[in-house]
Amino acid sequence: MEFSQEENNRLPITKFESMLKTNRVLFFDSAEFESIIHHYLNQGKVALAKKAIKLGLDQHPSSINLKLFKVEVFIFENKLDQANKLLEELHIIEPNNEEVYIQKANILSKEDKHEQAIVVLKKALNLAEDKSDLYSLIGMEYLFLDQFDDAKKSFMKCIEIDPHDYSSLYNIVYCFDFLDEHQSAIEYLNKYLDNNPYSEVAWHQLGKQYYSLKQYDKALGAYEFAIISDDTFVGAYLEKGKVLEKLKSYKEAIENYIITLSLDDPTSFALLRIGSCYEKLGQNDLAVQYYYKTVHEDPLLDKGWIAITQFYCKKKDFQKALYYINKAINIDTENVVYWKLYAQINHRLNFLEEAERGHKRSLELGNYELETWLVRGDLLAELGEPEAATFNLIQAAEFYPENAEIEFRLAGLYFQLLETEKATYHLKNAMRFDEEHLMIVEELFPEVYKSAVFKRVLGK
């Protein structure tokens, strides 16, 4: 009876696991142990890998490869001193073993010694027959150092060796993007496509570059070629949909997004975009259906909740908008955008205390926009809390010094509180910063504006 390759690979693992259950010690050759250890490490089953390494070295104490697996586990467990010590022993025995250099570089990388790791990996290059993995490792070390040009060159060497190394292709494009070299990326990808015309990945990446440069017609053409190369490529349909939206071809965009729903599990992104397209087409019933589907598919996607809330705000149905933003906040109480919407909606409904609470929470979460400080101060004043309003605006002044809008408000509040000295100080500051904003006092503090003491301080 013949076994398939997959079954042949499983035999040592099955035999090993059977041995563990029975506590009988069976013999495996070193290659079988390597296969077993490799399998467990790939599965993340480090404890079983360690058992296999121990038994393997008991039966094959001189095996360099098994000892290298032991080094790998030491590194994984952050036992770098033990890993280094064992590597030194292995280097003496096999000074030309490229894997010894790779593991040494791995240790240096974990110690943030990326320049030294690159030096060691370059030594390994001189020993290796297959250099592709080493160029990839060198490229990653350059990325750690933010040396994107050198990283890009290393990944390009990977592509020269293996044109279908898409991981390296993605890294090359990432480097171009980081360096803001979109035109150079386009030239590189077009040259790559001359030799690999049916690479859906390259067409997809080319489309993204054209999209970055707002060359939407060219981006559309690239995505269409990606789909011709692989008509099940979900990413190409999604990106094509985005381009069609930019071109205001909303019906065609919807068609592409819907194709993705048939090819794979529905994504919240596609559902959200379909809803947005229907809204732009004025088909509100369909739009809201897809917004509902979006938040049902992924309750943690803030864009879904924001879309459905804003949908009802545009319809001036603030009660429904408030209902959905409350649901969103119950799911994620730390989302600043939710609290800003909560504040704005409550303000529209004239629920001033809740509106103030929303702005306060936004500030607590680090949203220090000037508008947030000002509106909260105005709300506190309207709620009859001038002391709290002044404290809020004094905090705002720390972030926005010499701001007339803050100073005029503080002047008005202090005049209300009959603290004339402080009021005078802030009024003079405000007039010096920008006297055109004097209308703030007239609008927010009309009684103060009409008062004799205000006019006297103002010099009128």
Secondary structure by P-SEA (a helix, b strand, c coil): ccccaaaaaaaaaaaaaaaaaacbbbbbcaaaaaaaaaaaaaacaaaaaaaaaaaaaaaccccaaaaaaaaaaaaaacaaaaaaaaaaaaaaaccccaaaaaaaaaaaaaacaaaaaaaaaaaaaaccccaaaaaaaaaaaaaaacaaaaaaaaaaaaaaacccaaaaaaaaaaaaaaacaaaaaaaaaaaaaaaccccaaaaaaaaaaaaaacaaaaaaaaaaaaaaaccccaaaaaaaaaaaaaacaaaaaaaaaaaaaaaccccaaaaaaaaaaaaaacaaaaaaaaaaaaaaaccccaaaaaaaaaaaaaacaaaaaaaaaaaaaaaccccaaaaaaaaaaaaaacaaaaaaaaaaaaaaaccccaaaaaaaaaaaaaaccaaaaaaaaaaaaaaccccaaaaaaaaaaaaaacaaaaaaaaaaaaaaaccccccccccccccccccaaaaaaacc
